């Protein structure tokens, strides 16, 4: 394999499409709605708002350009996932409300595919499902629990729990000891973000690239301050993902953690022929902080996940993208899953941040001073942000709808769970990670 020092430390997806950032804000602006964050959550919100109320004057401020952050660094799994712990949601909200939220996110998978076709966006969409795979007895037990819960939530037959032989006929990794096949799709996340930004601009939304939000003044008409100007609006919407903690009121609500990925050179026909994987399904290991694999459109292997790293003080500096220990662990796991690919050469290595909440679930709602928010997708945001855009649309428009009644939405009197301050936070993250590794059979 290619030595770690020889890997390209750039995001593979960012090289699949050229992006020319738009101009930054250089003036003072007055509008109806300003959205902070030009990733999936912010752009879907703008898109659905414009569909509902075409006359609205909507501006988006983005620190870099759409697709630069989490939306363009995702692994490209479009899944019906809510956060990371659906069992906890059942315990808190009950099976009926959890089923409603799961169904809404499931519908978003189909709607994203239709959106791409309708707007002629080539985002390498593949409706191939994915395999939720176990590699230990603890993970097999988790799959059995997931299977039973899925049957209760849908009211239908439980999905088949595949044994090792049946699972390996789908994806021929000797590490897999059992699996559930789950509906979903694969996508180039960067092309989706760039295409969505083009559609939103075509609807009349103004996107200010290279325009970080420095401060927000809530009020009757809140104001967003940026380096080059300010925007005053009737409503401000915060969809800043892992950077949500930088705004007042969210400091201890969001934990930004780093996840990493390796992407290979295109595989040869001989290499592809060594493994059963004809359906090109996504592969996800059945644990909280998962390891996953997939093919790209040009038959590269993307191998991602591994250690989830938190750096004291919520450190998001770009140098954290290059962590040799993360790539070493990823390489070790790759060899465990795919010993037949000992000659596969990795070309790209990169990282990105995930916005983790204390309850491992998204949160939407409003604060005093006409500020609304949506965050906490916990690394499973491609379809959930689409649903979330409809939630925020209806909250902004003051509508009581099926979307505003979903369990994501914070109600008055419901206290959002918080993380402790430093240094307790760092110690707690280390303890939680060790506990999960032991419980899920990885330590």
C-alpha positions in Angstrom: 0.0 0.0 0.0 1.0 3.6 -0.5 2.9 5.0 2.5 0.9 7.4 4.7 3.3 10.2 3.9 2.6 9.8 0.2 -1.2 10.2 0.4 -2.9 13.3 -1.1 -4.3 15.2 1.9 -7.3 16.7 0.0 -10.9 15.7 0.0 -11.5 13.3 -2.9 -15.0 14.6 -3.7 -13.7 18.1 -4.1 -11.7 17.0 -7.2 -14.8 15.6 -8.9 -16.3 18.9 -9.8 -14.9 22.4 -10.2 -16.3 25.0 -7.8 -15.9 28.8 -8.3 -16.9 30.5 -5.0 -19.3 33.4 -5.4 -18.5 36.9 -4.2 -18.5 37.7 -0.5 -20.9 40.2 1.2 -19.5 43.7 0.8 -22.5 45.8 2.0 -25.4 46.1 4.3 -28.5 44.1 3.3 -32.1 44.1 4.5 -34.1 40.9 3.7 -36.8 38.6 4.9 -34.7 35.6 6.0 -31.0 35.1 6.4 -29.6 31.6 6.7 -26.2 31.1 8.4 -24.5 28.0 6.7 -24.6 27.1 3.1 -24.5 23.3 3.5 -27.4 20.8 3.1 -29.5 22.0 6.0 -29.4 25.7 5.0 -29.8 25.1 1.3 -32.8 22.7 1.7 -34.4 25.3 4.0 -33.9 28.0 1.4 -35.2 25.8 -1.4 -38.4 24.8 0.4 -39.0 28.3 1.6 -38.8 29.6 -2.0 -41.1 26.9 -3.2 -43.7 27.8 -0.5 -43.3 31.6 -0.7 -41.5 32.7 -4.0 -41.6 36.4 -3.0 -39.4 35.9 0.0 -36.1 37.7 -0.1 -33.6 35.1 1.2 -29.9 35.4 1.7 -27.4 32.7 2.8 -24.0 33.4 4.3 -21.4 30.7 4.0 -17.8 30.8 5.4 -16.3 29.0 2.4 -18.5 27.7 -0.4 -21.3 25.2 -0.5 -19.9 21.7 -0.3 -16.6 22.8 1.3 -17.6 21.6 4.8 -19.5 18.5 6.1 -21.9 18.4 3.1 -19.0 17.9 0.7 -16.9 15.6 2.9 -19.7 13.0 3.7 -19.2 9.4 2.7 -22.3 9.6 0.5 -24.7 7.2 2.3 -28.3 8.3 1.9 -30.0 6.4 4.7 -33.2 6.6 6.7 -31.2 7.3 9.9 -32.2 9.7 12.7 -29.1 10.6 14.6 -27.3 7.6 16.0 -29.5 6.0 18.7 -33.0 5.2 17.6 -33.6 3.0 20.7 -33.1 6.0 22.9 -35.6 8.0 20.9 -38.1 5.2 21.3 -37.5 5.3 25.1 -38.0 9.1 25.2 -40.8 9.6 22.6 -42.4 6.2 22.1 -42.6 4.0 19.1 -45.3 5.9 17.2 -43.5 9.3 17.2 -40.2 7.6 16.4 -41.9 5.7 13.5 -43.2 9.0 12.1 -39.8 10.6 12.1 -38.2 7.6 10.6 -40.8 7.5 7.8 -40.3 11.2 7.1 -36.5 10.7 6.6 -37.2 7.6 4.5 -39.4 9.6 2.2 -36.6 12.1 1.8 -34.4 9.4 0.2 -36.9 9.0 -2.6 -37.4 12.8 -2.9 -33.7 13.5 -3.2 -33.6 11.1 -6.2 -36.5 12.9 -7.8 -34.9 16.3 -7.1 -31.8 15.2 -9.0 -33.7 13.9 -12.0 -36.0 16.9 -12.2 -33.1 19.4 -12.0 -30.8 17.3 -14.2 -28.1 17.1 -11.5 -25.5 14.4 -12.2 -24.5 13.4 -8.6 -23.6 9.8 -9.3 -26.9 8.6 -7.6 -27.0 4.8 -7.1 -30.1 3.3 -5.4 -28.2 0.2 -4.2 -29.2 -0.1 -0.6 -26.6 -0.9 2.0 -25.6 -3.7 4.3 -25.5 -3.1 8.0 -22.9 -5.7 9.0 -21.8 -7.3 12.2 -18.2 -8.5 12.9 -18.6 -9.6 16.5 -21.2 -11.3 18.8 -22.1 -7.9 20.4 -22.8 -6.4 17.0 -24.9 -9.5 16.0 -27.0 -8.9 19.1 -27.4 -5.3 18.1 -28.6 -6.3 14.7 -31.2 -8.7 16.2 -32.5 -5.8 18.4 -32.6 -3.5 15.3 -34.5 -6.1 13.4 -37.1 -6.5 16.0 -37.4 -2.7 16.5 -37.8 -2.1 12.7 -40.7 -4.6 12.6 -42.5 -2.8 15.5 -41.9 0.7 14.0 -43.1 -0.2 10.5 -45.8 -2.7 11.5 -44.6 -5.1 8.9 -42.5 -8.2 8.7 -39.1 -8.1 10.3 -36.2 -7.8 7.8 -34.2 -11.0 7.3 -31.1 -11.3 9.5 -28.5 -12.8 7.2 -25.9 -15.2 8.5 -22.3 -15.0 7.6 -22.5 -17.0 4.4 -25.5 -15.2 3.0 -24.1 -11.8 3.9 -20.7 -12.6 2.3 -22.5 -13.6 -0.9 -23.5 -9.9 -1.1 -20.2 -8.4 0.1 -17.5 -11.0 0.3 -15.6 -9.8 3.3 -14.5 -12.6 5.7 -14.9 -10.2 8.6 -18.7 -10.1 8.2 -20.5 -12.6 10.5 -24.1 -11.4 9.9 -26.0 -8.5 8.3 -29.3 -6.7 7.6 -30.0 -5.3 4.2 -31.4 -1.8 4.5 -32.9 0.6 1.9 -30.9 3.5 0.9 -28.7 5.0 -1.8 -25.2 6.2 -2.6 -24.3 9.7 -3.9 -21.4 12.0 -4.6 -22.1 14.4 -1.7 -20.1 17.3 -3.2 -22.0 17.2 -6.5 -25.3 17.2 -4.6 -24.2 20.2 -2.6 -23.0 22.1 -5.7 -26.1 21.2 -7.7 -28.4 22.2 -4.8 -26.7 25.5 -4.6 -27.2 26.1 -8.3 -30.9 25.3 -8.0 -31.3 27.6 -5.0 -29.6 30.5 -6.8 -31.9 29.9 -9.8 -34.8 30.3 -7.4 -33.6 33.8 -6.6 -31.8 33.1 -3.3 -28.6 35.1 -2.8 -25.6 33.1 -1.5 -22.7 35.0 -0.1 -19.6 32.7 -0.3 -16.5 33.4 1.8 -18.7 35.3 4.3 -18.4 33.9 7.8 -20.9 35.0 10.4 -19.0 36.8 13.2 -21.9 37.8 15.5 -25.7 37.6 15.6 -27.7 40.3 17.3 -31.2 38.9 18.1 -34.2 41.2 18.2 -37.4 42.2 16.5 -35.3 42.2 13.3 -32.1 40.3 14.1 -28.8 41.1 12.4 -25.9 38.9 11.2 -22.5 40.6 11.2 -19.8 39.5 8.8 -16.3 40.8 7.9 -17.7 42.7 4.9 -21.1 43.9 5.9 -24.2 43.0 7.8 -27.6 41.5 7.0 -30.8 42.5 8.9 -33.8 40.2 8.5 -37.1 39.2 9.9 -35.7 35.8 10.8 -32.2 34.4 11.2 -31.7 30.6 10.8 -28.6 28.9 12.2 -27.6 25.8 10.3 -23.8 25.8 11.1 -23.3 22.0 11.7 -20.2 21.4 13.8 -19.6 25.2 14.1 -23.0 25.6 15.8 -21.2 25.7 19.2 -19.6 29.1 18.2 -22.9 30.9 18.6 -24.4 31.9 22.0 -26.8 29.4 23.4 -25.2 26.4 21.7 -21.7 26.3 23.3 -22.4 23.1 25.3 -25.1 21.7 23.0 -22.8 20.5 20.2 -19.7 18.4 20.3 -17.6 18.7 17.1 -15.7 15.5 16.4 -13.5 14.5 13.6 -14.0 11.5 11.3 -11.6 10.3 8.6 -11.6 8.7 5.2 -9.2 7.0 2.7 -10.0 6.7 -1.0 -8.0 4.4 -3.3 -6.9 4.5 -6.9 -9.5 3.1 -9.3 -9.5 -0.7 -8.9 -8.5 -2.9 -11.8 -10.8 -5.6 -13.2 -8.6 -8.2 -11.6 -8.9 -6.5 -8.2 -12.7 -6.2 -8.5 -12.9 -9.8 -9.5 -11.5 -11.0 -6.2 -14.6 -10.2 -4.1 -18.3 -10.7 -4.3 -19.8 -7.2 -4.5 -21.8 -7.2 -7.7 -24.6 -5.0 -6.3 -22.3 -2.1 -5.3 -24.1 -1.8 -2.0 -22.8 0.4 0.8 -21.2 -1.4 3.7 -21.7 -0.1 7.3 -20.4 -1.8 10.4 -23.0 -2.1 13.2 -21.6 0.1 15.8 -22.2 3.6 17.1 -19.1 5.2 15.6 -19.1 3.2 12.4 -16.7 2.1 9.8 -18.1 2.1 6.3 -17.1 1.2 2.7 -18.4 1.9 -0.8 -17.4 2.2 -4.4 -17.2 5.6 -6.1 -18.5 6.1 -9.6 -15.0 5.4 -11.1 -14.6 2.2 -9.0 -12.4 3.6 -6.2 -12.9 2.2 -2.8 -13.8 4.7 -0.1 -13.0 3.4 3.4 -14.1 5.7 6.2 -14.8 6.1 9.9 -12.3 4.5 12.2 -11.5 6.5 15.4 -13.8 9.4 16.1 -11.4 12.1 17.5 -12.3 15.0 19.8 -9.6 17.7 20.3 -9.7 19.6 23.6 -11.3 23.0 23.3 -13.4 22.0 20.3 -10.4 22.4 18.1 -11.5 22.7 14.4 -8.2 23.9 12.9 -7.5 22.6 9.4 -4.4 20.8 10.5 -6.6 18.4 12.4 -7.6 17.0 9.0 -4.2 15.2 8.9 -4.0 12.8 11.8 -1.6 9.9 11.0 -3.0 7.8 13.9 -6.5 7.9 12.3 -5.2 6.7 9.0 -3.1 4.0 10.5 -6.2 2.6 12.3 -8.2 2.8 9.1 -5.6 0.9 7.2 -5.5 -1.8 9.9 -9.3 -2.2 9.8 -9.3 -2.2 6.0 -6.9 -5.2 6.0 -9.1 -7.0 8.4 -12.2 -6.5 6.2 -10.5 -7.0 2.8 -7.3 -9.1 3.0 -7.8 -10.0 -0.7 -7.0 -6.4 -1.5 -3.5 -6.2 -0.1 -2.3 -4.5 -3.3 -5.0 -1.7 -3.3 -3.2 1.6 -3.3 -4.8 4.5 -1.4 -4.5 7.9 -3.0 -6.5 10.3 -0.8 -6.7 10.8 3.0 -8.8 13.5 4.6 -11.0 14.3 7.6 -14.2 16.3 8.4 -16.2 17.3 11.4 -19.5 15.9 12.7 -21.9 17.7 15.0 -22.7 15.3 17.8 -25.5 16.1 20.4 -25.8 14.6 23.9 -28.8 12.5 22.9 -27.4 11.6 19.4 -30.4 13.2 17.7 -31.1 16.3 15.6 -32.6 19.4 17.1 -34.8 22.1 15.6 -36.5 25.1 17.2 -36.3 28.8 17.9 -34.7 31.2 20.4 -35.9 34.6 21.6 -35.2 37.3 19.2 -36.4 35.6 16.0 -33.5 33.2 15.7 -34.2 29.6 14.5 -31.9 26.6 14.4 -31.3 23.1 13.0 -28.3 21.0 13.9 -27.2 17.7 15.4 -27.2 15.3 12.4 -24.5 13.1 14.0 -22.9 12.2 10.7 -26.2 11.0 9.1 -27.4 14.2 7.5 -27.9 13.7 3.8 -31.5 12.6 4.0 -32.2 14.0 7.5 -31.2 17.6 6.4 -33.7 17.3 3.5 -36.5 16.5 6.1 -35.0 19.2 8.3 -35.4 21.8 5.6 -39.1 21.2 5.6 -39.2 21.4 9.4 -37.4 24.8 9.3 -39.6 26.1 6.4 -42.7 25.5 8.5 -41.2 26.9 11.7 -40.2 30.1 9.8 -43.6 30.5 8.2 -45.3 29.8 11.6 -47.2 26.8 10.4 -48.4 23.9 12.5 -47.7 20.9 10.3 -46.7 17.3 10.4 -43.1 18.5 10.1 -43.2 20.9 13.1 -44.8 18.1 15.2 -41.9 15.7 14.5 -39.8 14.6 17.6 -36.9 16.7 16.3 -38.6 19.9 17.3 -37.8 21.3 20.7 -40.9 22.3 22.6 -41.2 25.0 25.3 -40.1 23.5 28.5 -38.1 20.6 26.9 -34.5 21.1 28.1 -31.9 20.4 25.4 -29.3 18.0 26.9 -25.9 19.6 27.3 -22.3 18.5 27.5 -20.1 19.4 30.5 -17.5 22.1 30.3 -13.8 21.4 29.9 -11.8 19.6 31.3 -14.7 17.2 32.2 -15.7 17.2 28.5 -12.4 15.7 27.3 -12.4 13.1 30.0 -16.0 12.2 29.3 -15.4 11.7 25.6 -12.5 9.4 26.3 -14.5 7.4 28.7 -17.5 7.1 26.4 -15.3 6.0 23.5 -13.7 3.3 25.6 -17.1 2.1 26.8 -18.5 1.9 23.3 -15.5 0.0 22.0 -15.8 -2.5 24.8 -19.6 -2.8 24.5 -19.5 -3.2 20.7 -16.8 -5.8 20.6 -14.1 -3.6 19.2 -11.6 -3.2 22.0 
